[in-house]
Each structure stands twice: as C-alpha cells, then as structure tokens.
Amino acid sequence: TEIYTLSLHDALPIFAAGQLLAEIDPVPYREQVALLKAKLGVAEAQRAAAETTLERLRAQVPREIEVAQRALAAAKAEQLQEEKTLQFTVEDVEKGIHEARSDLEAARARFDLAEKDHNRYAAVFASEAATQRQSQEATRTYQTSQAEVRASEARLGRALAGAKKVEAVRQASIAAAHQAQKSEQSVQVTLTRRLEITEAERQVAVNKQQVSQERRSLDVAKTSLRYTRIVAPFAGIVVHLYRHLGDHVPAGTPVLSMYNPELTYVTANLEESKLEGVAPGNPVRLDVVAFSQPFRGRVVWINKATGANFALVPRNLSSGEFTYVAQRVPVRILVEKDERWAQLRAGLSVTVSIEHGPGDPEWAKKAADEMRALEATVTPSGD
C-alpha cells in the first residue's frame, strides 16, 4: 500500500489528538465501500419487497379463505334446498298420479254403470216399458260419466307428465351437489395458500439475514477505509518517521513514532541493594545531562519484579552458574514541571538521587492514577 498523504515535515511538529498524520491510498477501499453500499441497498430493497409480499398475503389469503368458505356454505345450503325440493316434488307427483288413477278408476266404474243403465233404458223405452224422460236421463248420465272418464284420463296424463318435472328437479339437485363438491375442493386449495404465508415469512427472514450480512460487510469495509487515515491518537510529538510520501507500506510495518509529552517521566533501574529506604512519594533529584541545573521529581511507584525477570531472554541458571549479578528494579519517577519542561526530550540520560524516607502513599496513589489515565488515552489510531 502506498502512502498517499503525509502531514509531516522535517520540523516534526506537535499534533493535536485526532489530527491527520498520514494517509494511505484510499481509492480501493472507497470503491469497496461504494460497492457494498450498493449491495446493501439491493438487499434492503429485496427485504422490503418480501415484507410487502408477506403483508399482501396476510391480508389476502384470509379473505380468500373466508370467501371460499362462504361459497361452500351457500353451495351446501343450495344442495340441501334442492334435495328437499326433489323430495317434495317426488311426493307431490306420486300423490297426484295416485289420486288421478283413483279418480279414473272411479270414473270408469261410474261409466260402466251408466252405460248399462243407458242400454237397459234404451231397450225398455223401445218396448214402451219406460218413459222417454227416464231414457233421456240415463243417456245424459251415460254421456256425463263418459266425459268424466276422459277428464280423469287427462288428469292422469298430466300427473304422469309430472315425472319429467321430477327428473328436471333431480338434475338440479345433482348439479347443486357437484357445485358443493367443487366449493369444498376450492376451500381445500385456498387453505393451502397458508403455506405461501409461511414461505413468505421465511423469505423475509432470509432477506433480513442478507441485509445484516451486507451491513456487517459494509461496516468492515468502512473500518478498513478508516484505517487508511492515520490520525494522532493523542496530543503528542512525532519523533521518528519510518516511511515517507510515496513509500509502500506492507501490513504491520510502522510508519512513525510519537509520544505524549504529558507522559514524560524517568525510569530509574535501581540495583536491588539500593532499594532500602526508597518508597513511593519520596523526593528525587534528577540530573539531566542535557541541562546544567537539576530537575525535581517524586517516586510514583516501584515495580513488583526485576527487569531481567521479564526480559525477552531471561537468564537460565539451571546449568549450575552461581555468578552473582545484581538485579535491577525499575522505579518510575514523575518529573515536576518548570520553565524548562518543553525542552525535555524522550531518551535523555538522567542520574537520579532519591531521598530515603517513608514516602507519601496518598500522593503516590493519586499521581499513579493520573498517569495511568493518560496512558489509557494512548490507543491505536484505527480505533
């Protein structure tokens, strides 16, 4: 990666916290952010479309099911009505046929009797054994009964013709039954649309996961883009440049070094034989080689272990070496500020003279807390 911007120069200035120190080429990272923003937009649009489809199905499917169930109820009611109509029609037609046949039989019986009377009175009247009036009445009765027979036959014909009406009603009942069956199948098909709601719900869940994934990818890309800007993590002084404008910087390679002047202190590595009488809070005389007059300071804390104990290559005494080497314990000393404070530089050589005494634990604790608070502000520039 190439250094794109460098805000430093030979004067090595003091930078405020958050001020840009250097920037590597951000173009590939910006393109990646733009690409992932577009993907996130597509994923959000797909999620919105899936949610709209789900809302539509949730509103539409129950209504369709309700309509289908109402149609089924209406079809069954019509089927029941047609069945009752068929039953009533069959009973009415059969009753009419029975009554018409009974009337016809009665009319034929009356006709037979009238025919016999007519023939008898006609013979008697011819032999002058009966009056003409009697013969005429017998003839009239004969003709009347004959007309009644024809009328009864006509009524029976009409009653028998009613069987066609029964067949028509039966066909209507069958059609109503078929319609009810179709309505029931339609309800079953409509009920299966609930699966579409389940499918839409799962699709919405998948789209939400895709949106979350794209958003996380975008956040990672934004973080990478932010890492292209190296900003001062604290107000401090840049003391060394490892790379310059236009240089390529492999991952993990330092670009510069800086320190916080408010954290200027002295680390005195005291021999273990000289620790007696040294306590946090004790006054210290600091003879800095670069200055003619000494500085004043106070002991903040004494480390709990020697420097060699945690060295990268600690001494190995398992071979039987018993040569005595004086161990040194790091002691942190706070430098008291005066008019020369701004002239101090990190790494200067110092000779310390510590006054022995009980010290001031309360002051040392307060000073240590303040120093640790300053150290806590020293974070990587990408965070």
HUZI-V933560 format. One record per residue. SS is DSSP state (2 for helix, 1 for strand, 0 for the rest). PHI is phi as a letter, one per 30 degrees, with the letter a starting at -180 (NA if undefined). OMEGA is omega as a letter, one per 30 degrees, with the letter a starting at -180 (NA if undefined). Layout:
SS PHI OMEGA
SS PHI OMEGA
This chain:
0 NA a
1 c l
1 d a
1 c a
1 b l
1 b a
0 c a
0 c l
0 b a
0 d a
0 d l
0 h a
0 d l
1 d a
1 c l
0 d l
0 d a
0 i l
0 d a
1 d l
1 c a
1 a l
1 b l
1 c a
0 e a
0 c a
2 e a
2 d a
2 d l
2 d l
2 d l
2 d l
2 d l
2 d l
2 d a
2 d l
2 d l
2 d l
2 d l
2 d l
2 d l
2 d a
2 d l
2 d l
2 d l
2 d l
2 d l
2 d l
2 d l
2 d l
2 d l
2 d l
2 d l
2 d l
2 d l
2 d l
2 d l
2 d l
2 d a
2 d a
2 d l
2 e l
2 d l
2 d l
2 d l
2 d l
2 d l
2 d l
2 d l
2 d l
2 d l
2 d l
2 d l
2 d l
2 d l
2 d l
2 d l
2 d l
2 d l
2 d l
2 d l
2 d l
2 d l
2 d l
2 d l
2 d a
2 d l
2 d a
2 d l
2 d l
2 d a
2 d l
2 d l
2 d l
2 d l
2 d l
2 d a
2 d l
2 d a
2 d l
2 d l
2 d l
2 d l
2 d l
2 d l
2 d a
2 d l
2 d l
2 d l
2 d l
2 d l
2 d l
2 d a
2 d l
2 d l
2 d l
2 d l
2 d a
2 d a
2 d a
2 d l
2 d l
2 d a
2 d a
2 d l
2 d l
0 c l
0 h l
0 c l
0 b a
0 d l
2 d a
2 d l
2 d l
2 d l
2 d l
2 d l
2 d l
2 d l
2 d l
2 d l
2 d a
2 d l
2 d l
2 d l
2 d l
2 d l
2 d l
2 d l
2 d l
2 d l
2 d l
2 d l
2 d l
2 d l
2 d l
2 d l
2 d l
2 d l
2 d l
2 d l
2 d l
2 d l
2 d l
2 d l
2 d a
2 d l
2 d l
2 d l
2 d l
2 d l
2 d l
2 d l
2 d l
2 d l
2 d l
2 d l
2 d l
2 d l
2 d l
2 d l
2 d l
2 d l
2 d l
2 d l
2 d l
2 d l
2 d l
2 d a
2 d l
2 d l
0 d l
0 d l
2 d l
2 d l
2 d l
2 d l
2 d l
2 d l
2 d l
2 d l
2 d l
2 d l
2 d l
2 d l
2 d a
2 d l
2 d l
2 d l
2 d l
2 d l
2 d l
2 d a
2 d l
2 d l
2 d l
2 d l
2 d l
2 d l
2 d l
2 d l
2 d l
2 d l
2 d l
2 d l
2 d l
0 d l
0 d l
1 c l
1 c a
1 c l
0 d l
0 d l
0 a l
0 d a
1 a a
1 c l
1 d a
1 c a
1 a l
1 c l
0 c l
0 b a
0 b a
0 e a
0 j l
0 d l
1 c a
0 c l
0 d l
0 d l
0 i a
0 d l
0 d l
0 c a
1 a l
1 b l
1 b l
1 b l
0 c a
2 d l
2 d l
2 c l
0 d a
1 b l
1 c l
1 c l
1 c l
1 c a
1 d l
1 d a
2 d a
2 d a
2 c a
0 d a
0 d a
0 j l
0 d a
0 b l
0 e a
0 j l
0 d l
1 d a
1 b l
1 c a
1 c l
1 c l
1 d a
0 e a
0 d a
0 b a
0 d l
0 c a
0 d l
1 c l
1 c l
1 a l
1 b l
1 d l
1 c l
1 a l
1 c a
1 e a
1 d a
1 b l
1 d l
0 d a
2 d a
2 d a
2 c l
0 d l
0 d l
0 b a
0 d l
0 d l
0 c a
0 c a
0 d a
0 d l
0 j l
0 d a
0 b l
0 d a
0 d l
0 b a
0 d l
0 d a
1 c a
1 c l
1 d l
1 b a
1 c a
1 b l
1 d l
1 d l
0 d a
0 d l
0 b a
0 d a
0 c a
2 e a
2 d a
2 d l
0 d l
0 b l
0 d l
0 j l
0 d l
0 d a
1 b l
1 c a
1 c l
1 b a
1 c l
0 d l
0 d l
0 l a
0 d a
0 i l
0 b a
2 e a
2 d l
2 d a
2 d l
2 d l
2 d l
2 d l
2 d l
2 d l
2 d a
2 d l
2 d l
2 d l
2 d l
2 d a
2 d l
0 d a
0 d a
0 b l
0 e a
0 d a
0 d a
0 d NA
